[in-house]
Amino acid sequence: MTIQQRLAEIQVRIAAACTKSLRGQAVELLAVSKTHGADAVREAIVVGQMVFAENRVQEAMEKFPVLREAYPDMRLHLIGMLQTNKVRDAVALFDAVHAIDRQAIAAKLANEMQKQNRNLTCFIQVNTGAEPQKAGVMIADLPELLRFCREDAGLGIKGLMCIPPLAEDPSPHFKLLAELADEYQLLLLSMGMSADFETAIRLGATHVRVGSSIFGER
């Protein structure tokens, strides 16, 4: 199948999941282009996909500046861990950051956004499975990180993101994230990937991150 065909299939499935869930809110598809070149991204843009996601700042910097010049309406989300030494580049290139999980990165992001006069959409990544090897703030530490972002750093947080443990049913994790977002009055939920985005939509996702089902296996 071509990228165009895969995109069309995913969009049909997203629409069906929204209808089945009686969703009034639209779901934004993030086409995850990591490890795929600019030509693949361009192929997706030509058929109407304008929102993309990358895991690493360096990889995005190698292919997206030229694409942005050619397609100024496209938007780019950072969904991987952000290192402090990459914040300046990330703020310059991306439109959203999904993986804020510590005070140091929140403070640096806020400072750099002010310097560059840019307003990125910011999500906190929550480690819903309490996995020690995985990024994301622990649930018990979420209130303090949110307070720091809002009151100390002046960083507006719009939503939450999670990546459920690979070997577990994702449903409880998506449900938990939705409950946390509701508790802290956050409107956006970044959850669901190629294997489980329909489940995520059913449980409240506003952003789904789909890569291999669009671009093929890496």
Secondary structure as UniProt FT lines:
FT   HELIX           3..20
FT   TURN            21..22
FT   STRAND          28..32
FT   TURN            34..35
FT   HELIX           38..46
FT   TURN            47..48
FT   STRAND          51..54
FT   HELIX           57..70
FT   TURN            72..73
FT   STRAND          75..78
FT   HELIX           84..86
FT   HELIX           87..93
FT   STRAND          96..100
FT   HELIX           103..116
FT   STRAND          121..126
FT   TURN            128..129
FT   TURN            132..133
FT   HELIX           139..141
FT   HELIX           142..147
FT   HELIX           148..153
FT   STRAND          159..161
FT   TURN            166..167
FT   HELIX           171..183
FT   TURN            184..185
FT   STRAND          188..190
FT   TURN            194..196
FT   HELIX           197..202
FT   TURN            203..204
FT   STRAND          207..210
FT   HELIX           212..215
//
